[in-house]
Amino acid sequence: MILDNLSLDINEKEFVTLLGPSGCGKTTTLRILGGFVTPNCGDVLFEGKRINDVPSHERQINTVFQKYALFTHLNVYENVAFGLRVQKKSEKEIQETVHEMLELVNLKGFDKRNINSLSGGQQQRVAIARALALNPKILCFDEPTSALDPELTGEVLKVIRSLKDEHCTMVIVTHEMHFAHDVSNKVIFMDNGVIAEQGSPAIL
């Protein structure tokens, strides 16, 4: 058993941070939200509707992974455009959205750059832009800075902080305690598959 009778509410425009030791169920919770793992029992409700059987690509929930999960054979532009092409958006709409997203994550002018030529922080920002391009109602982050050195960590956290100012609904798994304290509306401590404590950042 990974999660034991977990009950969690995420409200619109809320910034929720999941904290806790490795193996406590944080990433599994995120993967259930995103549709990458199906729970054995219980329900995942989105705007009042059960979505347990809705595949990940049909949910209005996008996830930014720890390992970026970018397409190395595509340039920056095409990585961000990928989901929009799957949705058969027009070229005009794709171009406008990609440029808007790259500007949002401070990568304006990086359109034609090769993914492998980017730093880890830049690659993670491309991953954020790709997730945002589909205009999800919830954006999830699974330890987005764990593979980065301190300087690159700072630039990625700065982008995530700016997204809060855009009033996005976000759920993040992180070990960055100071960041969690500064930006979260709700902090959730998990341990052994249960929520041990939750509340405002004041509990930190």
Buried (B, 14 or more C-beta within 10 A) or exposed (E): EBBEEBEBEBEEEBBBBBBBEEEBBBBBBBBBBBBBBEBEEEEBEBEEEEBEEBEBEEBBBBBBBBEBEBEEEBBBBBBBBBBBEEEEBEEEEBBEBBBBBBEBBBBEEBBEBEBEEBEBBBBBBBBBBBBBBBBBEBBBBBBBBEBBEEEBBEBBBBBBEEBBEEEBBBBBBBBBEEBBBEBBBBBBBBBBBBBEEBEEBEEB
